[in-house]
Amino acid sequence: MRKGSVAFGGMIVGLVLLIIAFIGPWYTMNGSGTLGVNYHVEFYLDHVEAKGSVAGQMIAWSSGYAEAQENAQNVGVNTQSFTIIETARSLSLFAIATGVLALIGMAAFVFGFGTPRIMKYFGGGFAIITFVLALVPAVYVMTTGFSENSTQFWFSQTVLGVTIAGGPGYSWFLMIVVAIIAVVCGVAFLLKKVNAEVQSK
């Protein structure tokens, strides 16, 4: 019972972190330098936000990626990255769905509902799928350059007196953590011996 309960608890934590990652920023860009340039841009899975000042003019906007093309170009954002981050959104939604299914299977196993062997493979299997669906969008987002002047994921450079730096937001790191939690819990659950579990009841 103990190994199954720990894995079940771990997946609860993983699902909570996954939801937090889904609504938080996946990438950030900062610019500062001459002509009063000072701005901060955050990329979420469904929209982009920017605030600061460029050439003495204050900027503060938030919009979906379909409407953000012109505003994003004004602060040096590579709009081709929008397609990739929107794809990451779809993959993350699937990860949330499989995470919920994994919890259902694990809960049924731990609390004695259904056939133990089936629930073990159901819960553990969907936890492994969650691992894949959490890791893939994180890696996928790394394949794009969010700046028009850089193809690197982590970068810092100066262009015409303006220093621009970019790097992942906390949600990107959380997805890596979720992937690790999911694979550890999934493997531990699949290795749980059903016979021992049944005898302990």
Secondary structure as a PSIPRED ss2 file (coil, helix, strand):
# PSIPRED VFORMAT (PSIPRED V4.0)

   1 M C   1.000  0.000  0.000
   2 R H   0.000  1.000  0.000
   3 K H   0.000  1.000  0.000
   4 G H   0.000  1.000  0.000
   5 S H   0.000  1.000  0.000
   6 V H   0.000  1.000  0.000
   7 A H   0.000  1.000  0.000
   8 F H   0.000  1.000  0.000
   9 G H   0.000  1.000  0.000
  10 G H   0.000  1.000  0.000
  11 M H   0.000  1.000  0.000
  12 I H   0.000  1.000  0.000
  13 V H   0.000  1.000  0.000
  14 G H   0.000  1.000  0.000
  15 L H   0.000  1.000  0.000
  16 V H   0.000  1.000  0.000
  17 L H   0.000  1.000  0.000
  18 L H   0.000  1.000  0.000
  19 I H   0.000  1.000  0.000
  20 I H   0.000  1.000  0.000
  21 A H   0.000  1.000  0.000
  22 F H   0.000  1.000  0.000
  23 I H   0.000  1.000  0.000
  24 G C   1.000  0.000  0.000
  25 P C   1.000  0.000  0.000
  26 W C   1.000  0.000  0.000
  27 Y E   0.000  0.000  1.000
  28 T E   0.000  0.000  1.000
  29 M E   0.000  0.000  1.000
  30 N E   0.000  0.000  1.000
  31 G E   0.000  0.000  1.000
  32 S E   0.000  0.000  1.000
  33 G E   0.000  0.000  1.000
  34 T C   1.000  0.000  0.000
  35 L C   1.000  0.000  0.000
  36 G C   1.000  0.000  0.000
  37 V C   1.000  0.000  0.000
  38 N E   0.000  0.000  1.000
  39 Y E   0.000  0.000  1.000
  40 H E   0.000  0.000  1.000
  41 V E   0.000  0.000  1.000
  42 E E   0.000  0.000  1.000
  43 F E   0.000  0.000  1.000
  44 Y C   1.000  0.000  0.000
  45 L C   1.000  0.000  0.000
  46 D C   1.000  0.000  0.000
  47 H C   1.000  0.000  0.000
  48 V E   0.000  0.000  1.000
  49 E E   0.000  0.000  1.000
  50 A E   0.000  0.000  1.000
  51 K E   0.000  0.000  1.000
  52 G E   0.000  0.000  1.000
  53 S E   0.000  0.000  1.000
  54 V E   0.000  0.000  1.000
  55 A C   1.000  0.000  0.000
  56 G C   1.000  0.000  0.000
  57 Q E   0.000  0.000  1.000
  58 M E   0.000  0.000  1.000
  59 I E   0.000  0.000  1.000
  60 A E   0.000  0.000  1.000
  61 W E   0.000  0.000  1.000
  62 S E   0.000  0.000  1.000
  63 S E   0.000  0.000  1.000
  64 G C   1.000  0.000  0.000
  65 Y C   1.000  0.000  0.000
  66 A C   1.000  0.000  0.000
  67 E C   1.000  0.000  0.000
  68 A C   1.000  0.000  0.000
  69 Q H   0.000  1.000  0.000
  70 E H   0.000  1.000  0.000
  71 N H   0.000  1.000  0.000
  72 A H   0.000  1.000  0.000
  73 Q H   0.000  1.000  0.000
  74 N H   0.000  1.000  0.000
  75 V C   1.000  0.000  0.000
  76 G C   1.000  0.000  0.000
  77 V E   0.000  0.000  1.000
  78 N C   1.000  0.000  0.000
  79 T C   1.000  0.000  0.000
  80 Q C   1.000  0.000  0.000
  81 S H   0.000  1.000  0.000
  82 F H   0.000  1.000  0.000
  83 T H   0.000  1.000  0.000
  84 I H   0.000  1.000  0.000
  85 I H   0.000  1.000  0.000
  86 E H   0.000  1.000  0.000
  87 T H   0.000  1.000  0.000
  88 A H   0.000  1.000  0.000
  89 R H   0.000  1.000  0.000
  90 S H   0.000  1.000  0.000
  91 L H   0.000  1.000  0.000
  92 S H   0.000  1.000  0.000
  93 L H   0.000  1.000  0.000
  94 F H   0.000  1.000  0.000
  95 A H   0.000  1.000  0.000
  96 I H   0.000  1.000  0.000
  97 A H   0.000  1.000  0.000
  98 T H   0.000  1.000  0.000
  99 G H   0.000  1.000  0.000
 100 V H   0.000  1.000  0.000
 101 L H   0.000  1.000  0.000
 102 A H   0.000  1.000  0.000
 103 L H   0.000  1.000  0.000
 104 I H   0.000  1.000  0.000
 105 G H   0.000  1.000  0.000
 106 M H   0.000  1.000  0.000
 107 A H   0.000  1.000  0.000
 108 A H   0.000  1.000  0.000
 109 F H   0.000  1.000  0.000
 110 V H   0.000  1.000  0.000
 111 F C   1.000  0.000  0.000
 112 G C   1.000  0.000  0.000
 113 F C   1.000  0.000  0.000
 114 G C   1.000  0.000  0.000
 115 T C   1.000  0.000  0.000
 116 P H   0.000  1.000  0.000
 117 R H   0.000  1.000  0.000
 118 I H   0.000  1.000  0.000
 119 M H   0.000  1.000  0.000
 120 K H   0.000  1.000  0.000
 121 Y H   0.000  1.000  0.000
 122 F H   0.000  1.000  0.000
 123 G H   0.000  1.000  0.000
 124 G H   0.000  1.000  0.000
 125 G H   0.000  1.000  0.000
 126 F H   0.000  1.000  0.000
 127 A H   0.000  1.000  0.000
 128 I H   0.000  1.000  0.000
 129 I H   0.000  1.000  0.000
 130 T H   0.000  1.000  0.000
 131 F H   0.000  1.000  0.000
 132 V H   0.000  1.000  0.000
 133 L H   0.000  1.000  0.000
 134 A H   0.000  1.000  0.000
 135 L H   0.000  1.000  0.000
 136 V H   0.000  1.000  0.000
 137 P H   0.000  1.000  0.000
 138 A H   0.000  1.000  0.000
 139 V H   0.000  1.000  0.000
 140 Y H   0.000  1.000  0.000
 141 V H   0.000  1.000  0.000
 142 M C   1.000  0.000  0.000
 143 T C   1.000  0.000  0.000
 144 T C   1.000  0.000  0.000
 145 G C   1.000  0.000  0.000
 146 F C   1.000  0.000  0.000
 147 S E   0.000  0.000  1.000
 148 E C   1.000  0.000  0.000
 149 N C   1.000  0.000  0.000
 150 S E   0.000  0.000  1.000
 151 T C   1.000  0.000  0.000
 152 Q C   1.000  0.000  0.000
 153 F C   1.000  0.000  0.000
 154 W C   1.000  0.000  0.000
 155 F E   0.000  0.000  1.000
 156 S E   0.000  0.000  1.000
 157 Q E   0.000  0.000  1.000
 158 T E   0.000  0.000  1.000
 159 V E   0.000  0.000  1.000
 160 L C   1.000  0.000  0.000
 161 G C   1.000  0.000  0.000
 162 V E   0.000  0.000  1.000
 163 T E   0.000  0.000  1.000
 164 I E   0.000  0.000  1.000
 165 A E   0.000  0.000  1.000
 166 G E   0.000  0.000  1.000
 167 G E   0.000  0.000  1.000
 168 P E   0.000  0.000  1.000
 169 G C   1.000  0.000  0.000
 170 Y H   0.000  1.000  0.000
 171 S H   0.000  1.000  0.000
 172 W H   0.000  1.000  0.000
 173 F H   0.000  1.000  0.000
 174 L H   0.000  1.000  0.000
 175 M H   0.000  1.000  0.000
 176 I H   0.000  1.000  0.000
 177 V H   0.000  1.000  0.000
 178 V H   0.000  1.000  0.000
 179 A H   0.000  1.000  0.000
 180 I H   0.000  1.000  0.000
 181 I H   0.000  1.000  0.000
 182 A H   0.000  1.000  0.000
 183 V H   0.000  1.000  0.000
 184 V H   0.000  1.000  0.000
 185 C H   0.000  1.000  0.000
 186 G H   0.000  1.000  0.000
 187 V H   0.000  1.000  0.000
 188 A H   0.000  1.000  0.000
 189 F H   0.000  1.000  0.000
 190 L H   0.000  1.000  0.000
 191 L C   1.000  0.000  0.000
 192 K C   1.000  0.000  0.000
 193 K C   1.000  0.000  0.000
 194 V H   0.000  1.000  0.000
 195 N H   0.000  1.000  0.000
 196 A H   0.000  1.000  0.000
 197 E H   0.000  1.000  0.000
 198 V H   0.000  1.000  0.000
 199 Q H   0.000  1.000  0.000
 200 S H   0.000  1.000  0.000
 201 K C   1.000  0.000  0.000
